Amino acid sequence: MKMPLSIKLRYFFLSLLFLSCKIGPDAEQEIKSLEENIQILPPDELYGDLFYDVQTRELFEDSKTFVDVIPQYNVSLIRQRYSMLNDTSKEAVTEFVDQHFLLPGNDFEFKKDSSSINIHIAKLWEVLKRPADVRQSGTLIPLPEPYIVPGGRFREIYYWDSYFTMLGLLEDEEIETIQNMVDNFAFLIDEYGFIPNGNRTYYLGRSQPPFFAMMVQVLAEAKGDDVLVTYLPQLEKEYDFWMNGVGKLNEQQAYRRIVKMEDGEIMNRYWDDKATPRPESYREDVQTAKEAIKNNPELSKEEVYRNLRAGAESGWDFSSRWLTKNEDGNFELSSIQTTDIIPVDLNALMYNLERTIAKAMILKGTLAEAKMFHDRAENRKKAILKYHWDDESSFFMDYNFVNADNTDNLSLAGVYPLFFKIAKEDQVNKVVEKIKGTFLKPGGVVTTPYNTGQQWDAPNGWAPLQWVTYKGLKNYEKEDLANTIKERWLSLNKDVYNRTFKMLEKYNVEDLSKKSGGGEYPTQDGFGWTNGVFQKLSKE
């Protein structure tokens, strides 16, 4: 039987008291005092003026660095001391931060000790594994079980990354780790009503693509379908989160993550419950808002921030999927309009969530409820085929509900209907031709055909999209193209590994001599989902 997090924390505090020889009748009071001094809040609320001064003065090259620091003193004391600081120059603030916080690191020690990339990855799991968290002041949301982080600057668990990581963990028979990670996500759903982008307080306004049902299916593959019934309460809670506010659509077309379509269908979009700069990308978002308003004075900065945050919820932060072309035919981040778009990948994932809930309910024996979710899935499937298939491009496209038309921007999100077996045979044949002619490159498939400078565009390829494309094609017995993509991606991963002994977050699939690029931060190594997909594909 697993120990609840609250009990673990109290044991931790007791151990501190024992080590300090503070044992006696006042022990419980001291524990309570320690617990009350711990503050886990978003960084802007936690640190106040200090947060804004650090981010605007650019103390760190990466805006994420400060929001991940660990306070070394009571946070209230730190704020009080900072309010008394007369000199708030960049140098003085830097010194203050050094004195009061433990800065996070990106690197981990690991030396290649095998010529086998598969063995290297299998050993990396322990390097990327983090123990159950101890509650402490800062932005980290403590999780009750061990988990795998992606690596590099990503020092916490990430939602949709974890599904692709689990594919490799399953191949390496790391079943307990998969179980622990699913339990952590179930804990987050029970605690917050949804799975945040990651276990940081600054991610509490948004989620990520809803892959929890797919994770439960991975665990069921190892342990049997009873697992679906075990996690049915959390699957339903996640569904309620994404579908929140249906009643409000009688008065308005869109609310939070749901949109009422022209013919009454309910579909989903990406959203964020806050309309402020992302704390982990504070100065970048402020600058983007300034550029957006300069180009379009009718915009509010809150609209820009909301769309940036919604783009982050999509996991594709950022991509031409969410942008419009300017007069010169270029995509600028300041044109972002994520919340106007009904994404094809999100709605395919929601279809899968509805089907998974229906299956779990059948196993549980609640057949009337199962039929309700089965019918919802079938209705969504019809809506996906209706709104996302575009005859002109012969591909599945995102849909702009404000313009009542498909977007013009091709992306590999269009293969999700194949991954979940939604597409019709004649559509699949056209998708195959589009992949061959537009997306297939020497190193695998490119995310989009547009070179915009954003990391979810050309020339980059990403592990999750290689897997979704490969598996989608396999679902319709398009073996030749599926295997070509697999072999090109594995070959690129091996080549980079042989040169650098690293597994990267993303790769340049167009020019195999170059690294990937674009985005708000340098290419990261580690790397959770790349490792997972490589292990899975190499054994297919």
C-alpha positions in Angstrom: 0.0 0.0 0.0 1.4 3.4 -1.0 1.9 6.1 1.6 -0.2 9.3 1.0 1.8 12.4 0.3 0.6 14.2 3.4 1.9 11.3 5.6 5.2 11.3 3.7 5.6 15.0 4.4 5.0 14.6 8.1 7.6 11.9 8.3 10.0 14.2 6.5 9.4 17.0 9.0 9.7 14.5 11.9 13.1 13.3 10.5 14.3 16.9 10.4 13.4 17.3 14.1 15.1 14.1 15.1 18.3 15.1 13.3 18.1 18.4 15.1 17.5 16.7 18.4 14.3 18.7 18.8 12.2 15.9 20.2 9.7 16.5 22.9 6.2 17.7 23.6 6.5 20.7 21.3 7.4 18.5 18.2 3.9 18.7 16.7 3.8 22.5 17.0 7.2 22.8 15.3 6.0 20.5 12.5 3.0 22.7 12.0 5.2 25.8 12.0 7.5 24.3 9.3 4.5 23.4 7.2 2.9 26.8 7.5 6.2 28.5 6.4 6.2 26.6 3.1 4.6 28.6 0.2 4.0 27.0 -3.2 2.7 29.8 -5.4 3.2 31.2 -8.9 6.5 33.2 -8.9 4.8 36.6 -9.5 2.7 36.0 -6.4 5.5 34.4 -4.4 8.2 37.0 -5.0 6.2 40.2 -6.0 8.4 43.1 -7.1 11.5 40.9 -7.0 10.1 38.7 -9.7 9.3 41.6 -12.1 12.7 43.2 -11.4 14.6 40.0 -12.2 12.7 39.3 -15.4 12.7 42.8 -16.8 16.4 43.4 -15.9 17.3 40.2 -17.7 19.4 38.7 -14.9 19.3 35.4 -16.7 19.5 34.5 -20.4 16.6 32.0 -19.9 13.5 33.5 -18.3 12.7 30.1 -16.9 15.8 30.1 -14.6 14.4 32.4 -11.9 11.0 30.9 -11.8 12.6 27.5 -10.9 14.8 28.8 -8.1 14.6 27.3 -4.6 14.2 29.9 -1.7 16.8 29.4 1.0 14.9 31.4 3.6 11.3 32.0 4.5 9.7 33.7 1.5 8.0 36.4 3.5 11.5 37.3 5.0 13.0 37.4 1.5 10.3 39.8 0.3 10.7 42.0 3.4 14.4 42.1 2.9 14.0 43.0 -0.8 11.6 45.8 0.0 14.3 47.3 2.2 16.9 47.1 -0.6 17.9 50.6 -1.6 19.9 49.7 -4.7 17.9 47.7 -7.3 20.4 47.9 -10.1 21.0 44.7 -12.1 24.2 44.1 -10.2 22.5 44.5 -6.8 19.5 42.4 -7.7 21.9 39.7 -9.0 23.8 39.7 -5.7 20.5 39.6 -3.7 19.3 36.6 -5.7 22.6 34.7 -5.2 22.3 35.3 -1.5 18.7 34.1 -1.1 18.1 31.4 -3.7 19.5 28.1 -4.9 19.7 28.4 -8.7 18.6 25.4 -10.8 21.0 23.6 -13.1 20.4 22.1 -16.6 23.2 19.5 -16.7 23.3 16.0 -15.4 26.3 13.7 -15.2 26.2 10.7 -17.5 29.0 9.2 -19.5 28.4 7.0 -22.5 29.7 3.5 -21.6 28.2 1.4 -24.4 28.3 1.3 -28.2 24.6 0.5 -28.1 22.2 3.4 -28.2 19.4 1.3 -26.8 21.5 0.4 -23.7 22.5 4.1 -23.4 18.8 5.0 -23.3 17.9 2.2 -20.9 20.5 3.6 -18.5 19.4 7.2 -19.0 16.0 6.4 -17.4 17.7 6.4 -14.0 19.5 9.7 -14.8 16.2 11.4 -15.8 14.2 9.9 -12.9 13.3 12.2 -10.0 12.2 10.8 -6.6 8.9 11.7 -5.0 9.1 15.3 -4.1 9.6 16.9 -0.7 7.3 19.9 -0.2 9.3 23.1 -0.1 8.7 26.8 -0.9 9.0 27.6 -4.6 7.1 26.8 -7.8 7.5 23.0 -7.9 4.2 21.2 -7.3 5.3 18.1 -5.2 4.3 14.7 -6.7 3.9 11.6 -4.5 5.7 9.1 -6.7 9.0 9.1 -8.7 8.8 10.3 -12.3 10.8 10.9 -15.5 11.7 14.5 -16.6 12.5 15.4 -20.2 16.0 16.8 -19.4 17.9 20.0 -19.8 15.9 23.1 -18.7 12.9 20.9 -18.3 13.4 19.9 -14.6 9.8 18.8 -13.9 7.3 16.3 -15.3 5.6 17.4 -18.6 2.1 16.2 -19.5 2.1 15.1 -23.2 5.8 14.3 -23.2 5.2 11.6 -20.7 3.1 9.4 -23.0 5.9 9.1 -25.5 8.4 8.6 -22.8 6.2 5.7 -21.5 6.4 4.0 -24.9 10.1 3.5 -24.3 9.7 2.6 -20.6 7.3 -0.2 -21.7 9.9 -1.6 -24.1 12.5 -1.5 -21.3 10.0 -3.2 -18.9 10.0 -0.2 -16.5 6.4 -1.0 -15.5 6.7 0.4 -12.0 7.9 3.7 -13.4 4.9 3.9 -15.8 2.6 3.1 -12.9 4.2 5.8 -10.7 3.8 8.4 -13.5 0.2 7.5 -14.2 -0.5 7.7 -10.4 1.1 11.2 -10.4 -1.1 12.4 -13.1 -4.2 10.9 -11.4 -3.0 12.8 -8.3 -2.9 16.0 -10.2 -6.4 15.5 -11.6 -7.7 14.8 -8.2 -5.9 17.7 -6.6 -6.5 20.4 -9.3 -9.3 19.0 -11.5 -6.9 18.6 -14.5 -3.3 17.8 -15.5 -1.3 21.0 -15.7 1.3 21.6 -18.5 3.9 20.5 -15.9 4.2 20.3 -12.1 5.0 24.0 -11.7 2.6 26.6 -10.2 3.2 28.8 -13.2 1.5 26.1 -15.4 -1.7 26.0 -13.4 -3.6 28.1 -16.0 -3.3 25.5 -18.7 -3.0 21.8 -19.5 -1.5 20.1 -22.6 -2.8 17.7 -25.3 -5.0 15.2 -23.4 -2.9 12.0 -23.6 -3.8 10.7 -20.1 -6.2 8.1 -21.7 -3.3 6.9 -23.9 -1.1 6.6 -20.8 -3.7 4.5 -19.1 -3.8 2.3 -22.2 -0.1 1.8 -22.1 -0.4 0.7 -18.5 -3.3 -1.6 -19.4 -1.1 -3.2 -22.1 1.2 -4.2 -19.3 -1.3 -5.0 -16.5 -4.6 -5.7 -18.2 -7.8 -3.8 -19.0 -8.9 -3.6 -15.3 -6.6 -0.6 -15.2 -9.1 1.3 -17.3 -11.7 0.9 -14.6 -9.2 1.9 -11.9 -8.6 5.3 -13.5 -12.1 5.9 -14.8 -12.8 8.6 -12.2 -9.8 10.6 -13.3 -10.6 10.0 -17.0 -14.1 11.5 -16.4 -12.7 14.4 -14.4 -10.3 15.3 -17.2 -13.1 15.1 -19.7 -15.2 17.4 -17.5 -12.2 19.9 -17.5 -12.0 20.0 -21.3 -15.8 20.2 -21.7 -16.4 22.7 -18.9 -19.2 25.3 -19.6 -21.3 23.6 -22.2 -24.4 25.3 -20.8 -22.9 28.7 -21.5 -22.9 27.9 -25.3 -26.6 28.8 -25.4 -25.5 32.4 -25.0 -22.1 32.6 -26.7 -20.2 30.7 -29.4 -17.2 29.8 -27.3 -16.3 29.4 -23.7 -12.9 28.4 -22.3 -12.0 25.2 -24.2 -15.3 24.5 -26.0 -16.8 26.0 -29.2 -20.3 25.6 -30.6 -19.9 25.0 -34.4 -22.2 26.3 -37.2 -24.4 23.2 -37.1 -24.4 22.9 -33.3 -21.6 20.4 -32.8 -19.4 20.9 -29.7 -15.7 20.9 -30.4 -12.6 21.8 -28.5 -9.9 24.5 -28.7 -6.7 25.3 -26.7 -7.0 27.9 -24.0 -5.4 29.3 -20.8 -7.3 30.6 -17.9 -5.0 33.5 -17.5 -4.3 36.5 -19.8 -0.9 37.7 -18.5 2.7 37.1 -19.7 3.9 33.5 -19.0 6.2 33.8 -15.9 8.7 31.4 -17.5 8.8 33.5 -20.7 7.9 36.9 -19.2 10.0 39.4 -21.2 9.5 37.4 -24.4 5.7 37.7 -24.1 5.8 41.4 -23.2 7.9 42.0 -26.3 5.6 39.9 -28.5 2.5 41.8 -27.2 4.2 45.2 -28.0 4.9 44.1 -31.6 1.3 42.7 -32.0 -0.3 45.9 -30.8 2.0 48.0 -33.0 0.9 46.0 -36.0 -2.8 45.9 -34.9 -3.8 48.7 -32.5 -7.2 47.2 -32.0 -5.7 44.2 -30.2 -5.3 44.2 -26.4 -2.3 42.9 -24.7 -4.5 40.4 -22.8 -5.6 38.9 -26.1 -2.0 38.4 -27.2 -1.0 36.8 -23.8 -4.0 34.5 -23.9 -3.1 33.3 -27.4 0.5 32.8 -26.4 -0.6 30.8 -23.4 -3.1 28.7 -25.5 -0.3 28.0 -28.0 1.7 26.7 -25.0 -1.2 24.5 -24.0 -1.1 22.9 -27.5 2.5 21.8 -26.9 3.3 23.4 -30.3 4.9 26.5 -28.8 5.2 28.0 -31.3 4.1 27.1 -34.9 2.7 28.6 -38.1 -0.5 26.6 -37.1 -1.4 29.5 -34.9 -0.2 32.4 -37.1 -1.2 34.4 -40.1 0.9 35.6 -43.0 1.8 39.3 -43.2 1.8 41.3 -46.4 5.3 40.0 -47.2 4.1 36.4 -46.9 5.9 35.8 -43.7 4.7 34.4 -40.4 5.3 36.6 -37.3 4.6 35.4 -33.7 2.8 38.6 -33.0 0.0 37.4 -35.4 -0.8 34.5 -33.0 -4.5 33.6 -32.9 -4.6 30.2 -31.2 -8.0 30.6 -29.5 -9.7 31.2 -32.9 -8.7 27.7 -34.1 -10.3 24.3 -33.7 -7.2 22.0 -33.7 -7.5 18.7 -35.5 -5.1 16.9 -33.1 -7.0 18.1 -29.9 -10.3 16.9 -31.2 -8.9 13.5 -32.3 -7.5 13.2 -28.7 -10.9 14.0 -27.3 -12.5 11.4 -29.5 -10.0 8.9 -28.0 -10.8 10.1 -24.5 -14.6 9.6 -25.1 -14.0 6.1 -26.5 -11.7 5.1 -23.6 -14.3 6.3 -21.1 -16.9 4.3 -22.9 -14.8 1.1 -22.9 -14.0 1.6 -19.1 -17.7 1.9 -18.4 -18.5 -1.3 -20.3 -15.9 -3.1 -18.2 -17.4 -1.6 -15.1 -20.9 -2.6 -16.2 -22.5 0.9 -16.5 -23.8 0.3 -20.0 -26.2 3.3 -20.3 -23.3 5.7 -19.5 -21.0 3.8 -21.8 -23.5 4.3 -24.7 -23.6 8.0 -24.0 -19.9 8.3 -24.3 -19.8 6.0 -27.4 -22.4 8.3 -29.0 -20.4 11.4 -28.1 -17.3 9.9 -29.7 -19.2 9.0 -32.9 -20.6 12.5 -33.1 -17.1 14.0 -32.7 -15.8 11.7 -35.4 -18.4 13.0 -37.8 -17.5 16.6 -36.8 -13.8 15.9 -37.4 -14.5 14.5 -40.9 -16.8 17.5 -41.6 -14.7 20.4 -40.4 -11.1 19.2 -40.6 -11.0 17.4 -43.9 -10.1 19.9 -46.6 -10.7 18.9 -50.2 -8.5 21.6 -51.7 -5.4 20.6 -49.8 -6.3 16.9 -49.7 -5.3 16.8 -46.0 -6.8 17.2 -42.5 -6.5 20.8 -41.5 -7.1 23.0 -38.5 -10.4 25.0 -38.6 -10.7 28.7 -37.8 -14.2 29.0 -36.4 -14.1 32.8 -36.5 -13.6 32.8 -40.2 -15.7 29.6 -40.6 -13.1 27.9 -42.8 -10.0 25.7 -42.7 -6.7 27.4 -42.1 -4.2 27.4 -45.0 -1.4 26.1 -42.8 -0.4 22.5 -43.4 1.0 20.6 -40.4 1.5 17.0 -39.2 -1.4 17.5 -36.8 -3.3 16.3 -39.8 -2.1 12.7 -39.3 -3.9 12.4 -35.9 -7.2 11.2 -37.6 -5.1 8.3 -39.0 -3.5 7.6 -35.6 -7.0 7.2 -34.1 -8.5 5.4 -37.1 -11.0 8.2 -37.9 -10.0 8.8 -41.5 -11.7 7.2 -44.5 -9.7 5.0 -46.9 -9.9 7.5 -49.8 -8.7 10.3 -47.5 -5.8 8.2 -46.3 -4.6 7.7 -49.8 -4.5 11.4 -50.3 -2.8 12.0 -47.0 -0.1 9.4 -48.0 0.6 11.4 -51.2 0.8 14.7 -49.2 3.2 13.2 -46.7 5.4 11.9 -49.6 5.3 15.2 -51.5 5.4 17.7 -48.6 6.5 16.3 -45.3 8.9 13.4 -46.0 12.6 14.6 -45.6 15.9 12.8 -45.4 15.7 12.6 -41.6 12.0 11.7 -41.2 8.9 13.9 -41.5 9.1 17.7 -41.0 6.6 19.3 -38.6 5.3 21.8 -41.2 6.6 22.9 -44.6 7.1 26.5 -43.5 10.5 27.9 -42.3 9.3 30.6 -39.9 12.0 30.5 -37.2 9.5 28.9 -34.8 10.6 25.5 -33.4 7.4 23.7 -34.4 8.0 24.5 -38.1 10.6 23.5 -40.7 13.3 22.3 -40.7 12.5 20.5 -37.4 11.2 17.1 -36.8 10.0 15.9 -33.4 9.9 12.4 -31.9 6.1 12.5 -31.0 5.1 13.4 -34.6 7.3 10.7 -36.1 5.5 8.1 -33.9 2.0 9.5 -34.6 2.7 9.5 -38.4 4.3 6.1 -38.4 1.5 4.5 -36.3 -1.2 6.3 -38.3 0.1 4.9 -41.5 0.5 1.4 -40.0 -3.2 1.5 -39.0 -4.1 1.7 -42.7 -1.4 -0.8 -43.8 0.7 1.9 -45.5 3.8 -0.1 -44.6 6.3 1.2 -47.1 5.9 4.9 -46.2 5.7 4.1 -42.5 8.9 2.1 -42.5 10.7 4.7 -44.6 9.9 7.4 -42.0 10.9 5.0 -39.2 14.3 4.1 -40.8 15.1 7.7 -41.7 14.3 9.0 -38.2 16.2 6.2 -36.4 19.2 6.8 -38.7 19.3 10.5 -37.9 19.0 9.8 -34.2 21.9 7.3 -34.4 24.1 9.6 -36.4 23.7 12.5 -34.0 24.3 10.1 -31.1 27.4 8.7 -32.6 28.8 12.3 -33.0 27.6 13.8 -29.7 26.5 10.9 -27.5 23.3 12.9 -26.9 19.6 12.4 -27.6 18.1 15.7 -28.5 14.7 17.3 -28.0 14.2 17.9 -31.8 16.2 17.4 -35.0 16.8 19.1 -38.3 15.3 16.6 -40.7 16.0 18.6 -43.9 19.8 19.1 -43.6 21.3 16.2 -41.6 24.5 18.1 -41.1 22.9 20.8 -39.0 21.3 21.0 -35.6 17.7 21.9 -35.0 16.7 25.5 -34.3 14.1 28.1 -33.6 12.1 28.7 -30.5 12.6 30.6 -27.2 15.5 28.5 -25.9 18.5 26.4 -27.2 18.0 22.7 -28.3 17.9 20.5 -25.2 19.5 17.2 -24.7 18.3 14.3 -22.5 15.6 13.7 -23.8 12.6 11.9 -22.5 10.2 11.6 -25.5 13.1 11.2 -28.0 14.4 8.3 -25.9 10.9 6.7 -25.6 10.1 6.9 -29.3 13.5 5.6 -30.3 13.2 2.5 -28.1 9.7 1.9 -29.4 10.5 2.4 -33.1 13.8 0.4 -33.0 11.9 -2.6 -31.8 8.9 -2.4 -34.1 
